[in-house]
Amino acid sequence: MTEPLQSQVLPQRLLWRGDSLPAEAGKIALPRDVEAELDALVASLDRDPVPLLLLRAEDYTLDASRRFMATVKQSLDAGPGFAIVDRLPVERWSESGLRAVWWLLASLVARPVAQKWDGTSIYDVRDLGRPPGNGVRPDVTNAEQNFHTDNSYNLVPPHYVGLLCVRTAMEGGVSGIVSFAAAHEEMRKRHSNLLPRLYQPFHFDRQREHAPDDVMTTWHPMLESEDGRLIARLSRFQVKNGYRLAGAELDPEGAAAIEAFEGILTAPGMSARFQFEPGQMQLIDNRALGHKRTAFRDWPDPERKRLLIRLWLRDSGSRAYNG
């Protein structure tokens, strides 16, 4: 267990609220020289395909892209903790070319790693028509999500999460991001007696992403201090299921702390909201920011249904799911 971080330790760049965040914060336009470089790359891969998992940025001339993605990474590590890049020309590239570009650009931020125990490394976020539950991740439903960090229940969660929008839903699906540093300070002001409980362990449902004979839950805090940095591993949904699977009852203080923190995360003005557009890329620091989306209603035509392509990025540990 670690003690709650003191206010002066939290970086000012992450102490933002959605209602005071500048409208252009984290938004970065795709430069024309990068687009031209990527056009040539897609044309080359359409002529001579290479399996996605074999693609390496060092095998291609991507000088402009490399410089550009260094700017994107700076927004993650030294800016507000996120970047929204506008945009890739999805309407004129092949789907295989689009996936290749996204894989290569993201790999210039950090190394793509497995998103499922079976090694799946590029993941389609789409509604599969099933309710969320153990073994059914909320990202393959159309249900509203709570603010969370991706893979909060894993041994080594991704450091960055990248989403590329290919198609939007007919209605809804509004994205939101929130700063845990800002929420941490609100928690200190409003519920200082409950803040330490978030630094103590909870049961998390592992979503059946593990070997058949492995344990079904993990046990760790939602908030931690790592080398003086606030690290969040948050998922109200997975904690609820985790306690059920563990046959345990969440203690009253733990339940109150989760509810209080959830109330802060969802308070008016706390988060930044935006509507994805096709071709936009969103990258976030998965340890510093939470993200969510509202419920949505999809198009009846399968070819028009909402589709985001997700990548998990992490330079430490192994490429395997458990890291």
GIKAKA-V43269 format. One line per field, one symbol per residue. ss: DSSP state (~ for helix, > for strand, _ for the rest). Layout:
ss=???
//
This chain:
ss=______~~~__~~~____________>>>__~~~~~~~~~~~~~~~~____~~~__~~~___~~~~~~~~~~~~~~~____>>>>>________~~~~~~~~~~~~~____>>_________>>>_______>__>_~~~_______>___________>>>>>>>>___>>__>>>>>~~~~~~~~~~~~~~~~~~~__>>>>>___________>>>>>_>>>>__>>>>__>~~~~~~~~~~~_____~~~~~~~~~~~~~~______>>>______>>>>>___>>>>>__>>____~~~__>>>>>>>__________
//
